[in-house]
Amino acid sequence: MDGFLPGEDEELFKWVKTDKRGFPFWHGKSTFMLSIGYPMLDLICEKDEKDASCIYTAEISDKESLELLHSLSIYHLIDEIVVYILPLTYGRGSAVLQQLPVTRWQLHESVMSRNGICRLVYRKSSR
């Protein structure tokens, strides 16, 4: 809730990483998973060559993957952001929100799970 990544041992975070409504849901929709250190210039070239149905997914779940989010932000390569909000606060750690690109985002979908986790899907606004 406070924008910090939860600890690996956090039960609710384990749910996001393993439940069919968490990260595995998006893995199933993805054409290609981006890994930490993936060259952004290669991605730009690939993206231009592929058709619009190609879906690249970047899973941001730990401190190391924040660099990937930062790189995608710099090159304006993010079209959609899926945020899982866990009903807990840390008040310290790795802040995710500071890595997001400064642009207008429009809420596309909001889903609440029984365990209190909220999934928000934002798409880049055309304005």
N, C-alpha and C positions, 0 to 999 in steps of 0.2 A: 504494500500500500504506500510505502514511502519512497519507492523508486529505486531501492537497493536490491541487488541480487540476493536471494536467500542462500543459506548454507547448503552444501551438498547433502547433509544428513537430515535436512528438514523433510518431514513426511509429506507435506503438501507439495513440495517441489518434486519429490519422487513421483507423485501422482501425475504432475504435469509432464514429466519426462517419459512415463510409461503407459499411462492410460490412453485408450483409443480416442478420447476426446482432447488429449493433450498434444504433445509434439508428434506422436505417431500419426495423428490425423493429417497433419500437414506433410509429413514425409510421404504419405500415400498419394497426395495430390501433386507432389513435386516431380519435375522432370530431371532436375539436377540439384544435388546438395552442395552448397559452397562450403569449402573448408577454410580454416584459419590459414592465412597466408596466401590465399588464392590471388593471383595477379589481377588487379582491377583493369588494367589495359587489355588483357586477354578477354576478360569478361565483357568489356565494352565492345570489342570486335565480334565476339561470339554472339552477343545479344543482337547486334545489327544483322548478322547473317541468318539467324534463326527466325522462324515465324512467331507470331504473337502467342501461340498456344504453348510455347516453351516456358515452364515455370521454374525459376531458380529460387531456392530456399536457403536461408542462412539461419541457423539456430544459435541464438544468443543466450547462453545459459551459464557462463562462467566469466571470470575476469579476462581470460585469454581471448575469448570470442568478442569482447567489447572492441578490440582493435578492428575486427572484421566489420562490425557495425559502423565504426568510425570511418573506415575506408569507403564503405558503400554510401555513407552520408556525403562525404567529400565530393564524390563523383555523381551525386544525385541519381543513384541507381535503385533507390527504394520506391516502389509503387504502392506497396501495401505493408502495413505493420500489424502484427498480431501480438497483443499484450495479454499476458495472464496476470491477473492481480490476485495475490494470495492474501487472505485476511490475517496478516501479521505485519509487524513493523520491526525493523532492525535498527534504524537510525545511524547506521554506519556500514562501511563495506564499499562495494563497487556500485557506483551510481550509474544506472542505465540511461536515465532521461537526459543526461548531459551529452550523450553521444548521438541523440536523435537529430536529424536535420531540422533546421529552422525553415518551416514551410507550413502551409495550411493543410490540415488533415481533416477528413470528414468521417464521422463514425458510420460504419456500414452495417455492423452487426454487434450485438451484445448478448452473451449467454451466461447464465449463472448456474453453476453446478451445485449439487446437494451439499458438498463439503465447503461451500462458501467461496470457491474460486470463481472469479469472473473472467471471461474471455471477451476481449474487445478487439474488433477488427476495424482498422482505419485504412482508408484509401486516400491517396494524394488528391487534393481538391484541384479542380481545373481552373479555379480563379487565380 
